[in-house]
C-alpha cells in the first residue's frame, strides 16, 4: 500500500493527470496494476490474412476424356492473400464477405507436362464468398473466434509460352470454409493473431484455354471433393 501511494505522489507531481490517478488509487489500490483492454467494438471491421495453404483431395474423377485429377497433380502449396470486409452488428458477431488470391507452383503431372512442353506455369487460386464469425471474448485483449464461410472458387494453372498465354481452369462451389483463430487486440484500431481454416468444395466446370494444350471446356462429368488447409496470420482493423 505504501509503495502504491508513493507512485501516486510521484505522478501527481510530474503530470496534470496525477491528481486524478492518485484519487483512483485511494479508491481502488489495485487499479495501478490492472490492465484495461480496448473496449469491445461494433461497426465496420476489415482483416487481411496470409500464410500457407495446402490442397488435398481431387479436382475431378475420371471423365470428359480426362483422367482422375488429384489436387497434388495440378497445383501445389500456395501463399494466400485474403481480405475480409464487413461489420459487427453486435460485439460478438461479424458478418461480411471475403476475397482471396493464392499463388504457387504447378505440381505433379501438370508440372511434368509444363516442363515437357517447355512452357512457364503458375498455380493460381481465387475465391470469394460470405462469412460469419463468432467472437468469444470481444472485450478482452485475447479474443478467440470461430467462423463459417460459403462461396465460389477457382483453381488454375496460368500458362505462358513466349508471347502467348492462357490457363487451365477449374471452377466450382466452396460449400464450407471453417476457420478459427485468436485476435491479440493491441489497440482499438489494430489487432493481430494466428488463424487456421479448412475449406471443402467441388469443381463443377473446367476450361482448357492455353497455348500448346488442346482447347476444351464444359461441366465436370464426375465431381470430386477437394480441400484446402491454411495456416497463417490475421491482421484485423477495428478488432
Beta strands, then each sheet from edge to edge (+ up, - down):
strand 1: 43-60
strand 2: 69-70
strand 3: 75-90
strand 4: 93-106
strand 5: 120-135
strand 6: 142-161
strand 7: 164-185
strand 8: 190-209
strand 9: 216-219
strand 10: 225-237
sheet 1: 2+ 1- 3+ 4- 5+ 6- 7+ 8- 9+
sheet 2: 2+ 1- 10+
end
